[in-house]
Amino acid sequence: MTSTPDNTQKGSPQYRAMRDSVDQMRDSLPGKFEITKEGIVHDRMAPGRPHEFTAGLVSRRLEKTMPDGIWAFTGTPDVESEPEGIKRHPDVMVLALEDMEGEGSFDPRTLIAAIEIVSRSNPDNDWVSKMRDYPLLGIPIYAIFDPRTGTGAVLSEIHPTAQGPRYATRKDFVYGEDVTIGDWTISTEGLPRYA
């Protein structure tokens, strides 16, 4: 579900009010809250076991191939660009250890990659909205794992378009194949599917 504000401008008081509302709702309502140019996105269902298990497996498999100092992080801080009016929470964030330091949301320009596990209740959030928002935020690689279909895609190479920055390259995969995210290749064998 998306709640659309009127006259939301980059870095506006309306954006800051939405951000404050999201921060308060997280403590009292189930699900996941994010802010897009269209307003507040509320994925009402808290992620279930297959979703969280997939995020954990992808994170662990990536970290086994990465050098020290690079993490595939599944924690709680968001990525936020107040000037763009966007606050997102990737399921897995690939970033350098030194970019983990500090307080508050991560600067999206520090991410090496954002990885999403498609939710059952709101797949368009991952396949449509984040495919638009992540290149706008400057996140160079966006990987999507879809437990509904046992497929996914890795998007990269941001380029300008009339509709704003978009990913120029898309590599689709099927569960069971190896997938390359940035400089790292992992197996998708045995990733869980939704029942």
Buried (B, 14 or more C-beta within 10 A) or exposed (E): EBEEBEEBEEEBEBBEEBBEBBEEBBEEEEBBBBBBBBBBBBBEEEBBEBBBBBBBBBBEBBBEBBEEEBBBBBEEBBBBBBEBBBBBBBBBBBBEEEBBEEEEBBBBEBBBBBBBBBBBBBBEBBBEBBBBBBBBBBBBBBBBBBBEEBBBBBBBEBEEEEEEBBBEEEEEBEBEEEBBBBEBEBEBEEBBEBE
